[in-house]
């Protein structure tokens, strides 16, 4: 059995519903780039250039991470983004809670046997499975801290603002 081929086929056929959201991953790239340049303040345009996403997307995700006390925002000519606290104290579960709008595990399951739950347990089994996967993923994300996501730069990147 070829796990990757079979999994790719199942996903392509829609048998394994997975979220297509990139919010958590993009936010993690933003966080790692800011952390790798700490304590310098980084402008959203600089982050967008390095992370290769539109500055509006960086601002949107950064705003959510600022509200969650993951990043700190400074206004003005010398403004930019920095970590709100040490990278070793920021978990990916916090990032997930701040930016993810829906589960990474798709929870929408069609139930063609609605009203016949006494005979068909597919919906019940998969609903319980997805809930368990989500809970386990949240536990795993809680064990990963931001300092595991980067290696600090020796010198600030172009566009960093000295704090």
GUFI-787074 format. One line per 4 residues: number of its first residue (from 1); their letters; for each residue y, z, x of N, C-alpha, C, O. Coordinates in steps of 0.2 Angstrom, whole numbers, padded with zeros to 4 digits, m for minus. Layout:
N
NUM> A> Y:Z:X:Y:Z:X:Y:Z:X:Y:Z:X; ...
% end
This chain:
163
1> XXXX> m0006:0000:0004:0000:0000:0000:0006:0000:0004:0007:0004:0009; 0011:m0005:0003:0017:m0005:0007:0022:m0001:0003:0025:m0004:m0002; 0024:0005:0005:0029:0009:0001:0035:0006:0000:0038:0005:m0006; 0038:0003:0005:0045:0000:0005:0045:m0006:0000:0049:m0007:m0004
5> XXXX> 0040:m0011:0001:0040:m0017:m0003:0039:m0015:m0010:0042:m0017:m0015; 0034:m0010:m0012:0033:m0008:m0019:0039:m0004:m0022:0040:m0005:m0028; 0042:0000:m0018:0048:0003:m0020:0054:m0002:m0022:0057:m0001:m0027; 0055:m0007:m0017:0060:m0012:m0018:0059:m0016:m0024:0063:m0017:m0028
9> XXXX> 0052:m0017:m0025:0050:m0021:m0031:0052:m0017:m0038:0055:m0019:m0043; 0050:m0011:m0037:0051:m0006:m0043:0058:m0005:m0045:0060:m0005:m0051; 0062:m0004:m0040:0069:m0004:m0041:0072:m0010:m0044:0076:m0010:m0048; 0070:m0016:m0041:0073:m0022:m0043:0071:m0024:m0050:0075:m0026:m0054
13> XXXX> 0065:m0021:m0052:0062:m0022:m0059:0065:m0017:m0064:0064:m0017:m0070; 0069:m0012:m0061:0072:m0007:m0065:0067:m0001:m0067:0069:0003:m0072; 0062:m0001:m0064:0057:0005:m0065:0059:0011:m0062:0058:0017:m0065; 0063:0011:m0057:0066:0017:m0054:0073:0017:m0054:0076:0015:m0049
17> XXXX> 0076:0020:m0059:0083:0019:m0060:0087:0024:m0055:0086:0030:m0055; 0091:0020:m0051:0095:0024:m0046:0102:0022:m0047:0104:0017:m0049; 0106:0027:m0045:0113:0026:m0046:0116:0021:m0041:0114:0021:m0035; 0121:0017:m0042:0124:0013:m0038:0130:0015:m0035:0134:0012:m0031
21> XXXX> 0132:0022:m0037:0138:0025:m0034:0138:0026:m0027:0133:0028:m0024; 0144:0024:m0024:0145:0025:m0016:0150:0031:m0015:0152:0032:m0009; 0152:0034:m0020:0157:0039:m0019:0155:0045:m0014:0159:0046:m0010; 0149:0048:m0015:0147:0053:m0010:0147:0050:m0003:0149:0054:0002
25> XXXX> 0144:0044:m0002:0143:0042:0005:0150:0040:0008:0152:0042:0013; 0154:0037:0004:0161:0035:0006:0165:0041:0008:0168:0042:0013; 0165:0046:0003:0168:0053:0005:0166:0056:0011:0169:0059:0015; 0159:0055:0012:0156:0058:0018:0159:0055:0024:0160:0058:0030
29> XXXX> 0159:0048:0024:0162:0045:0030:0170:0047:0031:0172:0048:0037; 0173:0047:0026:0180:0050:0026:0181:0057:0029:0184:0058:0034; 0176:0061:0027:0176:0068:0029:0174:0068:0037:0177:0071:0041; 0169:0064:0039:0167:0064:0046:0172:0061:0050:0173:0064:0056
33> XXXX> 0176:0056:0048:0181:0053:0052:0187:0058:0053:0190:0059:0059; 0189:0062:0048:0194:0067:0048:0192:0072:0053:0196:0075:0057; 0186:0075:0052:0183:0080:0056:0183:0078:0063:0184:0082:0068; 0181:0072:0065:0180:0070:0072:0186:0069:0075:0187:0069:0081
37> XXXX> 0192:0069:0072:0199:0068:0074:0203:0075:0074:0208:0075:0076; 0199:0080:0071:0203:0087:0071:0205:0089:0077:0202:0088:0082; 0211:0092:0078:0215:0094:0072:0221:0089:0070:0225:0091:0067; 0221:0083:0073:0226:0078:0071:0226:0076:0064:0220:0077:0061
41> XXXX> 0232:0075:0061:0232:0073:0054:0231:0065:0054:0234:0062:0059; 0228:0063:0050:0226:0056:0049:0229:0053:0042:0229:0056:0037; 0233:0047:0043:0235:0044:0037:0230:0040:0033:0225:0038:0037; 0231:0040:0027:0225:0037:0023:0224:0029:0025:0219:0027:0025
45> XXXX> 0230:0026:0027:0229:0019:0030:0225:0019:0036:0221:0014:0037; 0225:0024:0040:0221:0024:0046:0214:0025:0045:0209:0022:0047; 0213:0030:0040:0206:0031:0038:0203:0025:0035:0197:0023:0036; 0207:0022:0030:0204:0016:0027:0202:0010:0032:0197:0007:0031
49> XXXX> 0206:0010:0037:0205:0004:0042:0198:0006:0046:0194:0001:0046; 0197:0012:0048:0191:0014:0051:0185:0014:0047:0179:0013:0049; 0186:0017:0041:0180:0018:0036:0179:0011:0032:0173:0010:0029; 0183:0006:0033:0183:0000:0030:0182:0000:0022:0178:m0003:0019
53> XXXX> 0187:0004:0019:0188:0004:0012:0195:0003:0011:0199:0004:0015; 0197:0002:0004:0204:0001:0002:0207:0007:0003:0204:0013:0001; 0214:0008:0005:0217:0014:0005:0218:0018:m0001:0218:0024:m0001; 0218:0014:m0007:0218:0017:m0013:0212:0021:m0015:0212:0027:m0017
57> XXXX> 0206:0019:m0013:0200:0022:m0013:0200:0028:m0009:0198:0034:m0011; 0202:0028:m0003:0203:0034:0002:0207:0039:m0002:0206:0045:m0002; 0213:0037:m0004:0218:0042:m0007:0214:0045:m0013:0215:0051:m0014; 0211:0041:m0017:0207:0044:m0023:0202:0049:m0021:0202:0055:m0024
61> XXXX> 0198:0048:m0017:0193:0052:m0014:0196:0058:m0011:0193:0064:m0011; 0201:0057:m0006:0204:0062:m0003:0207:0067:m0007:0207:0073:m0006; 0210:0065:m0012:0214:0069:m0017:0209:0074:m0020:0210:0080:m0021; 0203:0071:m0022:0197:0076:m0025:0195:0081:m0020:0193:0086:m0022
65> XXXX> 0195:0079:m0014:0192:0083:m0008:0198:0089:m0007:0196:0094:m0005; 0204:0087:m0008:0210:0092:m0007:0209:0097:m0012:0210:0103:m0011; 0208:0095:m0018:0208:0099:m0024:0202:0104:m0023:0202:0110:m0025; 0197:0102:m0020:0191:0106:m0018:0191:0110:m0012:0186:0113:m0010
69> XXXX> 0197:0110:m0009:0198:0114:m0003:0193:0112:0003:0191:0116:0007; 0192:0105:0003:0188:0102:0009:0193:0099:0014:0192:0100:0020; 0198:0095:0011:0203:0093:0016:0210:0096:0014:0211:0099:0008; 0215:0095:0018:0221:0098:0017:0226:0092:0018:0225:0088:0023
73> XXXX> 0231:0091:0014:0236:0085:0014:0242:0088:0016:0245:0093:0013; 0246:0084:0020:0252:0086:0023:0257:0080:0021:0255:0074:0022; 0262:0081:0018:0267:0076:0016:0272:0074:0021:0273:0078:0026; 0275:0069:0021:0281:0067:0025:0279:0063:0031:0273:0060:0031
77> XXXX> 0284:0061:0035:0283:0057:0041:0278:0059:0046:0274:0055:0049; 0277:0066:0046:0272:0068:0051:0266:0071:0047:0261:0074:0049; 0265:0068:0040:0260:0070:0036:0253:0067:0037:0253:0062:0042; 0248:0068:0034:0242:0066:0034:0236:0070:0032:0238:0075:0028
81> XXXX> 0230:0069:0033:0225:0073:0031:0221:0077:0037:0221:0074:0042; 0220:0083:0036:0216:0087:0040:0210:0091:0037:0210:0090:0030; 0206:0094:0040:0201:0098:0037:0205:0104:0034:0209:0107:0037; 0202:0107:0028:0205:0113:0025:0202:0119:0029:0205:0124:0028
85> XXXX> 0196:0118:0032:0193:0124:0035:0188:0121:0040:0187:0115:0040; 0185:0125:0044:0181:0122:0049:0175:0118:0046:0172:0120:0041; 0173:0113:0050:0168:0108:0047:0161:0112:0046:0157:0110:0042; 0160:0117:0050:0154:0121:0049:0153:0125:0043:0148:0127:0041
89> XXXX> 0159:0125:0039:0159:0129:0033:0160:0124:0027:0160:0127:0021; 0159:0118:0028:0160:0113:0022:0153:0110:0022:0150:0107:0026; 0150:0110:0016:0144:0107:0014:0144:0101:0010:0149:0099:0007; 0139:0097:0011:0139:0090:0007:0138:0092:0000:0140:0087:m0004
93> XXXX> 0136:0097:m0002:0135:0099:m0009:0142:0100:m0012:0144:0098:m0018; 0147:0103:m0008:0154:0103:m0010:0157:0096:m0011:0161:0095:m0015; 0156:0092:m0006:0158:0085:m0007:0155:0082:m0013:0159:0079:m0017; 0149:0083:m0014:0146:0080:m0020:0149:0082:m0026:0151:0078:m0031
97> XXXX> 0150:0089:m0027:0153:0092:m0033:0160:0089:m0033:0163:0089:m0039; 0164:0088:m0028:0171:0086:m0028:0172:0079:m0031:0176:0077:m0034; 0167:0074:m0028:0169:0067:m0029:0164:0063:m0034:0165:0058:m0037; 0158:0066:m0035:0153:0062:m0038:0154:0063:m0046:0154:0069:m0048
101> XXXX> 0154:0058:m0049:0156:0058:m0056:0149:0058:m0061:0150:0060:m0067; 0144:0056:m0058:0137:0056:m0061:0132:0058:m0056:0133:0058:m0050; 0126:0059:m0059:0120:0061:m0055:0119:0055:m0050:0119:0049:m0052; 0116:0056:m0044:0114:0051:m0040:0107:0049:m0042:0105:0043:m0041
105> XXXX> 0104:0053:m0046:0097:0051:m0049:0099:0049:m0057:0101:0053:m0061; 0098:0043:m0058:0100:0041:m0065:0096:0045:m0070:0090:0045:m0070; 0099:0047:m0075:0096:0051:m0080:0095:0048:m0087:0092:0050:m0092; 0098:0042:m0087:0097:0038:m0094:0091:0035:m0094:0089:0030:m0090
109> XXXX> 0087:0037:m0099:0080:0034:m0099:0079:0032:m0107:0080:0036:m0111; 0078:0026:m0108:0077:0024:m0115:0070:0027:m0117:0065:0027:m0114; 0070:0029:m0124:0064:0032:m0127:0063:0028:m0133:0065:0029:m0138; 0058:0022:m0132:0057:0018:m0138:0052:0022:m0143:0051:0020:m0149
113> XXXX> 0050:0028:m0141:0045:0032:m0145:0049:0038:m0148:0046:0043:m0149; 0055:0038:m0149:0059:0043:m0152:0056:0045:m0158:0055:0041:m0163; 0055:0052:m0159:0052:0054:m0165:0045:0055:m0165:0042:0057:m0170; 0042:0052:m0159:0035:0053:m0159:0033:0057:m0152:0028:0055:m0149
117> XXXX> 0037:0062:m0151:0036:0065:m0144:0030:0069:m0144:0028:0071:m0139; 0027:0070:m0150:0020:0074:m0150:0015:0069:m0147:0009:0071:m0144; 0016:0062:m0147:0011:0058:m0144:0013:0054:m0138:0008:0053:m0134; 0019:0054:m0136:0022:0050:m0130:0026:0055:m0126:0031:0057:m0129
121> XXXX> 0024:0057:m0120:0027:0062:m0116:0031:0059:m0110:0034:0062:m0106; 0031:0052:m0110:0035:0049:m0104:0042:0051:m0104:0044:0053:m0098; 0046:0051:m0109:0053:0053:m0109:0053:0060:m0106:0057:0062:m0102; 0049:0065:m0109:0050:0072:m0107:0048:0073:m0100:0051:0076:m0096
125> XXXX> 0043:0069:m0097:0041:0070:m0090:0046:0067:m0086:0048:0071:m0081; 0049:0061:m0087:0054:0059:m0082:0060:0062:m0083:0064:0063:m0078; 0062:0065:m0089:0068:0069:m0089:0068:0075:m0085:0072:0077:m0081; 0062:0078:m0085:0061:0084:m0081:0060:0083:m0074:0063:0086:m0069
129> XXXX> 0057:0077:m0072:0057:0075:m0065:0064:0074:m0062:0065:0076:m0057; 0068:0070:m0066:0075:0068:m0063:0079:0075:m0062:0083:0075:m0058; 0078:0080:m0067:0082:0086:m0066:0079:0090:m0060:0083:0093:m0057; 0073:0089:m0059:0070:0093:m0053:0073:0089:m0046:0074:0093:m0042
133> XXXX> 0073:0083:m0046:0075:0079:m0041:0082:0081:m0039:0084:0082:m0033; 0086:0081:m0044:0094:0082:m0044:0094:0089:m0041:0098:0090:m0037; 0091:0094:m0044:0091:0101:m0041:0089:0102:m0034:0093:0105:m0030; 0084:0098:m0032:0082:0098:m0025:0087:0095:m0020:0088:0097:m0015
137> XXXX> 0089:0089:m0023:0094:0086:m0019:0101:0090:m0018:0103:0091:m0012; 0103:0094:m0023:0108:0098:m0022:0107:0104:m0017:0111:0106:m0013; 0101:0107:m0017:0099:0112:m0012:0099:0109:m0005:0102:0112:m0001; 0097:0103:m0004:0097:0099:0002:0104:0098:0005:0106:0099:0010
141> XXXX> 0108:0096:0000:0115:0094:0002:0119:0101:0004:0123:0101:0008; 0117:0106:0001:0120:0113:0003:0118:0115:0010:0121:0119:0013; 0113:0112:0013:0111:0114:0019:0114:0110:0025:0113:0111:0031; 0117:0105:0023:0120:0100:0028:0128:0101:0028:0131:0101:0023
145> XXXX> 0130:0103:0034:0137:0105:0035:0141:0099:0038:0138:0094:0041; 0147:0098:0037:0151:0093:0039:0151:0092:0047:0151:0086:0049; 0150:0097:0051:0149:0097:0058:0143:0093:0060:0142:0091:0066; 0138:0092:0056:0132:0088:0057:0134:0080:0056:0129:0076:0058
149> XXXX> 0139:0078:0054:0141:0072:0052:0145:0068:0058:0146:0062:0057; 0147:0071:0063:0151:0068:0068:0150:0070:0075:0147:0076:0076; 0153:0067:0080:0154:0069:0086:0161:0068:0087:0164:0062:0086; 0165:0073:0090:0172:0073:0090:0174:0067:0095:0171:0066:0100
153> XXXX> 0180:0064:0094:0183:0059:0098:0186:0063:0104:0189:0068:0104; 0186:0060:0110:0189:0063:0116:0196:0063:0116:0200:0067:0118; 0199:0058:0113:0206:0057:0112:0207:0055:0105:0203:0051:0102; 0213:0056:0102:0215:0054:0095:0214:0046:0094:0216:0043:0099
157> XXXX> 0212:0044:0088:0212:0037:0087:0219:0035:0086:0224:0039:0084; 0220:0028:0086:0227:0025:0085:0229:0027:0077:0225:0026:0073; 0235:0030:0076:0237:0031:0070:0236:0039:0068:0239:0041:0063; 0233:0042:0072:0233:0050:0071:0240:0053:0073:0243:0050:0077
161> XXX> 0241:0058:0069:0248:0061:0070:0246:0068:0073:0243:0072:0070; 0250:0069:0079:0249:0076:0082:0251:0081:0077:0257:0081:0074; 0247:0087:0076:0248:0092:0072:0253:0097:0074:0255:0101:0071
% end
